[in-house]
C-alpha cells in the first residue's frame, strides 16, 4: 500500500483514527507492562530497607 502524501498516510484511507488509537493504546499497555514491575521492585526494596532498619535499632 502506498500513499501519495503524509496526510494520506495519517488518514489511512479514513481509518486513521482507529489505526492510530490502536497503536497508542498498545504503546500504553506495553509501557505499563514494563514500568509496573520496576516500580513494584523499587517499592519492595524500600519497604525491606525500612524493615531492616527498624529491626536493627535496639
C-alpha positions as CSV (number, residue, x, y, z in Angstrom):
1,X,0.0,0.0,0.0
2,X,1.5,3.4,-1.0
3,X,0.3,6.8,0.0
4,X,0.6,9.9,-2.1
5,X,1.3,12.2,0.8
6,X,2.0,12.2,4.5
7,X,-1.5,13.4,5.3
8,X,-2.9,10.4,3.3
9,X,-0.6,8.1,5.4
10,X,-2.1,9.6,8.6
11,X,-5.6,9.3,7.3
12,X,-5.1,5.7,6.4
13,X,-8.0,5.7,4.0
14,X,-10.4,7.2,6.5
15,X,-9.4,4.6,9.1
16,X,-6.6,6.7,10.7
17,X,-8.5,7.4,13.9
18,X,-8.9,3.6,14.6
19,X,-5.4,2.7,13.4
20,X,-3.5,5.3,15.4
21,X,-5.7,4.9,18.5
22,X,-5.0,1.2,18.4
23,X,-1.2,1.9,18.2
24,X,-1.5,4.4,21.0
25,X,-3.4,2.0,23.3
26,X,-0.9,-0.8,22.5
27,X,2.0,1.5,23.3
28,X,0.4,2.5,26.7
29,X,-0.2,-1.1,27.6
30,X,3.3,-2.2,26.7
31,X,4.8,0.7,28.7
32,X,2.7,-0.2,31.7
33,X,3.8,-3.8,31.4
34,X,7.4,-2.7,31.5
35,X,7.2,0.0,34.2
36,X,4.9,-1.6,36.7
37,X,7.4,-4.3,37.8
38,X,10.2,-1.7,38.0
39,X,8.1,0.4,40.4
40,X,7.0,-2.6,42.4
41,X,10.6,-3.8,42.8
42,X,11.6,-0.3,44.0
43,X,8.8,-0.2,46.5
44,X,9.6,-3.6,47.8
45,X,13.3,-2.7,48.3
46,X,12.4,0.4,50.1
47,X,10.0,-1.5,52.4
48,X,12.7,-4.1,53.1
49,X,15.3,-1.4,53.9
50,X,12.8,0.2,56.3
51,X,12.1,-3.1,57.9
52,X,15.8,-3.9,58.3
53,X,16.5,-0.5,59.9
54,X,13.6,-1.0,62.3
55,X,14.8,-4.5,63.3
56,X,18.4,-3.4,63.8
57,X,17.5,-0.5,66.0
58,X,17.7,-1.6,69.7
